[in-house]
Amino acid sequence: MDPNAPTVSRRTLRFVDGTQVAVNNLHEIMAELYSVGKEANKKTVEEIIAGLEAVGNYIPPSEAIRREYRNILMEEYKEFVEVHDKEKDDTIRSNIPEGGTEP
């Protein structure tokens, strides 16, 4: 295995009906969108879907299935934002001197 090969993350999405689908690079796509301040909304979810397709994940063209993907990806991105906002807040708080004020 090439130690210089790019790392590919894999995430399993679980749908309401019990179906599970593995997607590649979801974390990286969400991290990129988060880094430029994208909020969890329909437009951002469409960008996530486009990003997943661009890196080779197959998402069926059926509107019903895409709606399910949008729903689950919205929840995934909301959770991602919440976790990373909390980490950011914790980092800021840890950099405030005792008895000091926030920057």
Sequence and secondary structure as in RCSB ss.txt:
>XXXX:A:sequence
MDPNAPTVSRRTLRFVDGTQVAVNNLHEIMAELYSVGKEANKKTVEEIIAGLEAVGNYIPPSEAIRREYRNILME
EYKEFVEVHDKEKDDTIRSNIPEGGTEP
>XXXX:A:secstr
  TTS    EEEEE TTS EEEEESHHHHHHHHHHTT  SSHHHHHHHHHHHHHTT      HHHHHHHHHHHHH
HHHHHHHHHHHHHHHHHHHTS TT    
